[in-house]
Amino acid sequence: MGKYMFQARYTTEGAKGVIAAGGTARRAAVEKAVASVGGKLESFYFAFGGVDAFVVADLPDDVSAAAMSMAVGAAGTSSATTVKLLTPEDMDKAAKVAVSYRPPGK
């Protein structure tokens, strides 16, 4: 399982839907969608600013995350940015990988 953060931005129609049904109904709908691809919802928060909602979920793989993102986009009431999250232990492993890299202009 991997951990993914979805940053959702509602369209006018999507915001009207949240107002009509409420925030807990939206969280329940997202939890059901995550479960449908074999995942588990970790957290769901609404926010001020450029992002309307932050969702963190454990999903089986990148394909499941892509399927979630496509389903959200295809619905037309919101758009989402998907971010794969890494643990500190993942970063420890990455730091030990030797990379042959030449910076631009060098």
N, C-alpha and C positions, 0 to 999 in steps of 0.2 A: 504494500500500500504506500502511496505517496500522499503528501499533503499539498493542497492547492488552495490559493486564495483567489476568489472571484470578486472583482470590483464592478458593481452594477450601477448603471446610469439609466434611470427611467425616462421614457418618453412622456409626453403629456398624458397620453392614454394610460400608460403604466402607472403614473402617479395617481390618476383618478381611480384606478383599480385598487391601489393600496388604501386610498382614502375610503373607498366604499367597503372593502372587506376587512381592513385593519392590518396592522403589522404582524400580529400573531398568525393570521391566516396566511400571510406571505411566507413567513418562516416555515409553517407546516407544509406549504406547497413545495418549497425548496428542499425541505427534508425528505419529502416523498420522491422528488426527482433524483436526489443524490442516492437514495436507497435503491431506486430503480436500476442504477448502473453498478450496484454492488458496493456503494460507499456509505460513509457515516458522516453526518453533519457534526462538526465540532462547535462552530459558533456562527451566529448571524447577528449583525449589527447594522442599524440604520445610522446615517451620518449626515452632518452638514458639509457643505462645500461641493466640490466637483464630482464626488462619488456619493451616490445615494445609499448604497448598501455594501457592506463587506461580508463575504461568506467564506468561511474556512471549512474545508471538508477533506476527509481521508478518502481517496479514490484508488481503485485497483491499479490504474496505470494512466499513461498519457493519453491513450485512445479514449478512455472513459472521460477524462477531463475535456478533451476536444469535443466529444459527443455532447457533453453538457453545454459547452460554450456555443456550439452550433445550434442546439435546441433553443437556447435563450435568444440568440440573434434572429433565428428564423421566426420566432413568435412575434417579433416586431414591437413589443412594448417596453423593451429595454435592450441595452447593449452591455457586454461584459468584457473586461480584460482579465485574462487568466494568468496567474503567477504561480510557478512551481516553487514551493518553499523547501528549503534545505535545513537540516538540523546542524547544530554545531559539530557533531561527530562527522557528518558528511563533509563539512568544511575542513576538518582535520585531515580526512582522507584526501581531499582535493589538494591541500597544501603539500602533500607528499608526492604528488604526481609531477614528474619532470616534463616540462613542456619546451619544445624547441620553437622559439618565437623571435622574429626580427621585427622591431618597431618600424613604422613608416619613416622613411628618410635616413635610415641607418644602414 
